[in-house]
Each structure stands twice: as structure tokens, then as C-alpha cells.
Amino acid sequence: MNLITESDRIPTPTIKLPQLGLVCITASDKVRYRAITRKRLLSLAPTEQAKVLRELYAENLRRLNNAIAFCAANNINLYRVTSALFPFADDSIGEDILTEFTEELAKIGDRAQQLGIRIVIHPDQFVVLSSDKPEVIENSIKILNTHAKILDLLGLPRSPWAVMEIHGGKSDRAERLINVIANLPETIRSRLALENDEYAYSASEIFDICCAANIPMVFDAHHHIIHEKLDSYDHPSVAEMLAKAQTTWPKPEWQLVHISNGKESFNDPQHSDLIAVMPTAYKLAPWIEVEAKHKEKAIEKLRQEWLPLVISN
């Protein structure tokens, strides 16, 4: 495995238009992954557990390869890999099995880089680095270590190019969050970014934490308008926070943001099927993860309706 370091050349193309990213799966059955519940796995004998996980990991690797092919065929240069790609890989049940696929993971990672596809990951809601409970923080770091290991096995750089984006977690714990981040292993800290959310941490609060912790900020415009109770993506604070967030990235052209629309109303936290409204300021965002339920259909709609407006302006 040839791990790319920060000093190595990273394939960052000159971006004239925002790159729209696919989040985990497709609305069609083109990109899907297998799963297994803990209850189901633990009902099996240890030898059967290993067999089932080995088969599941192999199948999900094949599907990840298909996801890369789908992105390449559809000119999608940003892909958020599912955090559930290798169930129980953060547990002794699956940790050793994951290592068996070192060669296959390296090939897939190399293929993605050769195709110019940026891979990022958004660990699940169980990652709470600001928790009051030491055991929760310990488990969160364990989960992040596993994701960092997967990115290493894919041969991706230990930098925010291959970012692991998480939320701030428990509110009013900024100092604790900063201190925990400062003591994270380099494999995690070098890739970690924080995202503002709807309720616990505002965009300005996350920006201050990111500056203090010296990590990037992933700006989410929809979370921002919900938190601040705004009625437009074109409120001046949206452009302001987008610009501020960009200053936290080691390279401005690496900046990653999110977009979603409310399902039933503008401020609805539930994601809509497609994206009907975009912040005007997002024409300056290099990389945009499209968090809409209809996935690739939402990306295509934005390409047809929004990107031409970006070009004309």
C-alpha cells in the first residue's frame, strides 16, 4: 500500500464550477450496500460470524468499486462513502477481517484517485467527542480510528482532502471538544472537520472551535438557516459564514460544504427529495455534498437548472 502523504501531489483539478457530490447511495439500485444487525451477527457461532463478515466485506468492496465506476460514468468527482461500509470493523469481530482486504482496498483507492474522484466520509451519530461521559468519547475515538484505518487502506492522504466530517455533539462543551481534538491520534486529527448543526452548535460557534482546534469547518447552509431561524439562503450571514469557513481549510480549493432543502417547509430539518433552492453564495463553493433523498436525480437537476445560472453570472 502506497499511502499518500501531505507533501505528495494530490489530484486537485482547477475547479471552475462547484463539484456536486453523491452521498453514500443512489436513488436507483446502482449503488447500494449490504448490512447486518448486531443481533443477527451475535446469534451465530464465532466461526460463522467470521465467515459472514468476510463475505459481507468482500461484497461491499465490490459495490464500492461499482460506486466509483458510477461516479466516473456520471462525471461525479465527489463521493461520500457510507460509514457502514464494513460493519463491526471497529470491533474485534471484524478488525482482523478488514485487514485481509488490504490489497483490494488499495486498488480501489488508487482507481478513485486516478479517476479524479475525491472520497470523504461522515461518521455516524454515535461519534460525540464533546460528551460528558469518558466512555462515549473513548468509543467515538475507536470509531474514528476505524474510519481512519479504512482511509489509510484506501491509500488516501492524511489531510482534509480525505476529510472525516462530524458534528460538535453535546452543546456548550466547546472547551472540552477543543481539548479532545488536540489529543486525537494524527491519523484522525489530520483528516477531521466539524460541521455546524441545526440545534447544538451554530455556524459561528463551530467556526470559532475549528479556529481554536486548527481543523477545517464544513459549512451547512440548511443547518444554518434552521439554527438562526432565517427565511432565505441569501441572508448575508450565509455568504459570510461560507467565506469564514473557507479560511479554515489548508487549501481554499478543498473547501467542502453541504446543501439540503426542507421537506415540508423551508426550515424543515427533514431533507427534501430534490434541491429546489440554492444559496447564491454557493457559486463560490468548490465542493458541495448534495444531501437530498433522490441522490443522483438531485445532482442532475442542479446541473440542468442551477449550474447554468452559475455560469451566466
C-alpha positions in Angstrom: 0.0 0.0 0.0 1.4 3.4 -1.0 0.0 5.9 1.4 -0.1 9.5 0.0 1.4 12.0 2.5 0.7 15.6 2.8 3.8 16.5 0.8 2.8 14.4 -2.1 1.0 15.7 -5.1 -2.8 15.4 -4.6 -5.1 15.5 -7.7 -6.8 18.8 -7.2 -8.1 19.9 -10.5 -8.6 23.6 -11.3 -12.3 23.9 -10.4 -14.3 26.5 -12.4 -17.7 25.2 -11.3 -18.8 23.7 -8.0 -18.4 20.0 -7.9 -21.6 18.2 -6.8 -21.1 15.1 -4.6 -23.0 11.9 -4.2 -23.8 10.9 -0.7 -23.4 7.2 0.0 -26.0 5.5 -2.2 -28.1 6.3 -5.3 -31.9 6.6 -5.6 -31.7 3.7 -8.1 -30.2 0.4 -7.2 -26.9 1.2 -8.9 -25.1 2.0 -5.6 -26.3 0.0 -2.6 -24.5 -1.8 0.3 -25.2 -4.9 2.4 -25.7 -4.7 6.1 -26.2 -7.0 9.1 -27.5 -6.3 12.6 -25.6 -6.9 15.8 -28.4 -9.2 17.0 -28.1 -11.3 13.8 -24.3 -11.5 13.9 -24.1 -12.4 17.6 -26.7 -15.2 17.1 -24.1 -17.0 15.1 -21.2 -19.1 16.2 -17.8 -17.3 16.2 -16.6 -19.2 13.1 -19.8 -18.4 11.3 -19.5 -14.7 12.3 -16.2 -14.5 10.7 -17.4 -16.2 7.5 -20.5 -13.9 7.3 -18.4 -10.8 7.8 -15.8 -11.9 5.3 -18.4 -12.4 2.7 -20.2 -9.1 3.5 -16.9 -7.1 3.4 -16.0 -8.7 0.0 -19.4 -7.9 -1.4 -19.4 -4.3 -0.1 -15.9 -3.8 -1.6 -17.3 -4.9 -4.9 -20.1 -2.5 -4.5 -17.7 0.3 -3.5 -15.9 -0.4 -6.8 -19.2 -0.1 -8.6 -19.9 3.2 -6.8 -16.6 4.6 -8.1 -17.5 3.4 -11.6 -20.9 5.0 -11.3 -19.4 8.3 -10.2 -16.9 8.2 -13.1 -19.6 7.4 -15.7 -21.8 10.2 -14.4 -19.0 12.8 -14.1 -19.3 13.0 -10.3 -16.0 13.8 -8.7 -17.0 13.8 -5.1 -18.2 10.7 -3.2 -19.1 10.3 0.4 -18.6 6.7 1.3 -21.0 5.2 3.7 -19.9 4.9 7.3 -21.5 1.5 7.4 -19.2 0.1 4.7 -17.6 -2.5 7.0 -20.0 -3.3 9.9 -18.2 -4.2 13.2 -14.8 -3.3 11.8 -14.3 -1.2 15.0 -14.9 -4.4 17.0 -12.5 -7.4 17.4 -15.1 -9.4 15.4 -14.3 -7.6 12.2 -11.0 -5.7 12.8 -8.7 -8.6 11.6 -11.0 -9.5 8.7 -10.8 -5.9 7.4 -7.0 -6.2 7.2 -7.4 -9.2 4.9 -8.7 -6.9 2.2 -5.7 -4.5 2.3 -4.7 -5.2 -1.3 -8.3 -4.8 -2.7 -8.8 -1.5 -0.8 -5.5 -0.1 -2.1 -6.6 -0.9 -5.7 -10.0 0.8 -5.2 -8.4 3.9 -3.6 -5.8 4.1 -6.4 -8.6 3.8 -9.0 -10.6 6.6 -7.4 -7.6 8.9 -7.4 -6.7 8.0 -11.0 -10.3 9.0 -12.0 -10.1 12.2 -10.0 -12.8 11.2 -7.5 -12.5 12.7 -4.1 -13.6 10.3 -1.3 -14.8 11.7 2.1 -16.7 10.1 5.0 -19.2 11.3 7.6 -19.1 9.0 10.7 -22.4 8.3 12.3 -24.2 10.0 15.2 -22.5 7.8 17.8 -19.4 9.9 17.4 -19.6 12.5 20.2 -16.3 14.0 21.1 -17.8 16.5 23.5 -19.7 14.0 25.7 -19.7 14.3 29.5 -19.1 10.5 29.6 -15.5 9.3 29.1 -16.7 6.0 27.7 -18.6 7.8 25.0 -15.5 9.8 24.0 -13.5 6.6 24.1 -15.9 4.8 21.8 -16.1 7.8 19.5 -12.3 7.7 19.1 -12.5 4.0 18.5 -15.0 4.5 15.6 -12.9 7.4 14.1 -9.8 5.2 14.3 -11.5 2.6 12.2 -12.6 5.1 9.6 -9.1 6.5 9.5 -7.8 3.0 9.0 -10.1 2.5 6.1 -8.9 5.7 4.5 -5.3 4.6 5.1 -6.0 1.2 3.5 -7.6 3.1 0.5 -4.2 4.9 0.2 -5.9 8.3 0.8 -3.9 11.3 2.2 -3.8 12.1 5.9 -5.2 15.5 5.2 -8.6 17.2 4.8 -8.6 16.2 1.2 -9.9 12.9 2.5 -12.0 14.6 5.2 -13.8 12.9 8.1 -16.6 15.3 9.0 -18.5 15.2 12.3 -20.8 17.3 14.3 -19.9 19.1 17.5 -22.0 16.8 19.6 -23.1 17.9 23.1 -23.9 21.6 23.3 -22.0 24.1 25.4 -18.9 21.9 25.5 -16.6 23.9 23.2 -13.6 23.8 25.5 -13.9 20.0 26.0 -14.3 19.5 22.3 -11.2 21.5 21.5 -9.1 19.6 24.1 -10.3 16.2 22.9 -9.4 17.1 19.3 -6.0 18.3 20.4 -5.2 14.9 21.8 -6.5 12.8 18.9 -4.2 10.4 17.0 -2.6 12.0 14.0 -4.4 9.6 11.6 -7.7 11.1 12.8 -6.8 14.7 13.6 -5.2 15.3 10.2 -8.5 14.5 8.5 -11.0 15.7 10.9 -13.5 18.6 10.2 -16.5 19.9 12.2 -19.9 20.7 10.7 -22.4 23.2 12.1 -25.8 21.7 13.1 -29.4 22.8 13.5 -29.6 23.0 17.3 -26.4 22.4 19.3 -23.7 24.4 17.6 -24.2 27.4 15.3 -22.0 28.1 12.3 -20.2 30.9 14.2 -19.7 28.6 17.2 -18.2 25.8 15.1 -16.1 28.3 13.2 -14.5 29.5 16.5 -14.0 25.9 17.6 -12.4 25.0 14.3 -10.1 28.0 14.5 -9.1 27.1 18.1 -8.6 23.4 17.2 -6.9 24.2 13.9 -9.2 22.0 11.8 -11.5 22.8 8.8 -15.1 23.7 9.1 -17.8 22.1 6.8 -20.5 24.7 6.4 -24.1 23.5 6.0 -26.4 26.3 4.8 -29.6 24.5 5.7 -28.5 23.8 9.2 -27.5 27.5 9.5 -30.9 28.8 8.4 -32.7 26.5 10.8 -30.4 27.4 13.7 -30.7 31.1 13.1 -34.4 30.9 12.1 -33.8 32.6 8.7 -36.2 32.7 5.8 -33.7 32.8 2.9 -30.4 31.2 1.9 -29.4 34.6 0.7 -29.4 36.1 4.1 -26.0 38.0 4.4 -24.8 35.6 7.1 -24.8 32.7 4.7 -22.2 34.2 2.4 -20.3 35.5 5.5 -20.1 32.0 7.1 -19.2 30.4 3.8 -16.3 32.8 3.4 -15.2 32.3 7.0 -15.4 28.6 6.8 -13.1 28.6 3.7 -10.4 30.3 5.7 -10.2 27.2 8.0 -9.1 24.9 5.1 -5.4 24.4 4.4 -6.2 24.9 0.7 -9.2 27.1 -0.1 -10.0 24.9 -3.2 -10.5 21.9 -0.9 -13.5 23.6 1.0 -16.4 21.2 1.4 -20.0 22.3 2.1 -23.4 20.7 2.4 -26.8 21.6 0.8 -30.2 20.3 1.6 -33.7 21.7 1.4 -36.6 21.3 3.9 -39.1 18.6 3.0 -42.4 20.2 4.1 -41.2 23.8 4.7 -38.1 26.0 4.2 -36.9 25.4 7.8 -37.9 21.7 8.0 -34.8 19.7 9.1 -36.1 16.7 7.1 -34.4 16.5 3.7 -36.5 17.0 0.6 -36.3 14.7 -2.4 -34.6 17.3 -4.7 -32.9 20.6 -4.3 -35.2 23.5 -5.4 -33.3 26.4 -3.8 -29.6 27.1 -3.6 -27.7 29.8 -1.8 -26.4 32.4 -4.3 -23.1 32.3 -2.4 -22.7 28.6 -3.2 -21.5 29.5 -6.7 -18.2 30.1 -4.8 -18.2 26.7 -3.1 -15.7 24.3 -4.6 -17.2 21.0 -3.4 -20.8 20.5 -2.4 -22.3 17.4 -0.9 -25.9 17.1 -2.1 -28.0 15.8 0.8 -31.3 15.1 -1.0 -33.2 11.9 -0.8 -33.3 11.4 -4.6 -29.5 11.5 -4.7 -28.2 11.4 -8.3 -31.5 12.8 -9.5 -31.0 15.9 -7.3 -27.5 16.3 -8.7 -28.8 16.1 -12.3 -31.5 18.6 -11.6 -28.9 21.1 -10.2 -26.7 20.5 -13.2 -29.6 21.3 -15.5 -31.1 24.2 -13.6 -28.5 25.7 -11.2 -25.1 25.3 -12.8 -26.1 27.2 -16.0 -27.1 30.2 -13.7 -23.7 30.0 -12.0 -22.0 30.1 -15.5 -24.2 33.0 -16.6 -23.4 35.0 -13.5 
